[in-house]
Amino acid sequence: MNTTTMTIREMCDTFDVTPRTLRFYEAKELLFPERQGQKRLFTKRDRARLKLIIRGKRFGFSLEEIRQLLDLYHMGDQQQTQLARTYDIARDRLADLEAQRDEIDQAIDDLRDQLKWGEKMIASLSNPRKAAE
């Protein structure tokens, strides 16, 4: 493996993505591999960008949000704008995830209650004598 560039196969193996994923990100202008004929060579910059894309996707950021954040890298302000915008998006995403978690926790509690009710109903129908008492 060349330490300066990586082939598409090396990128796939290193980051556990498919060639299709890399081509998709290239088509969306999130990655910019060098071309040697049909061969794509990914630079250190591409690797750093892919790490950020994968992390952003894991956190639920949209590709458009990720693109905007990546584009802020070269603002010339030592990434202050990029970091501030990333912080804002991440804070909003965390609030969304926590709200989703609260909704899921409530749904789980409701379903548990329904299952307990169902168990009682099944038991009473299985034993009609006990239900009459």
Sequence and secondary structure as in RCSB ss.txt:
>XXXX:A:sequence
MNTTTMTIREMCDTFDVTPRTLRFYEAKELLFPERQGQKRLFTKRDRARLKLIIRGKRFGFSLEEIRQLLDLYHM
GDQQQTQLARTYDIARDRLADLEAQRDEIDQAIDDLRDQLKWGEKMIASLSNPRKAAE
>XXXX:A:secstr
  SSEEEHHHHHHHHT  HHHHHHHHHTTS   EEETTEEEEEHHHHHHHHHHHHHHHTT  HHHHHHHHHGGGS
SSTTHHHHHHHHHHHHHHHHHHHHHHHHHHHHHHHHHHHHHHHHHHHHHHH HHHHH 
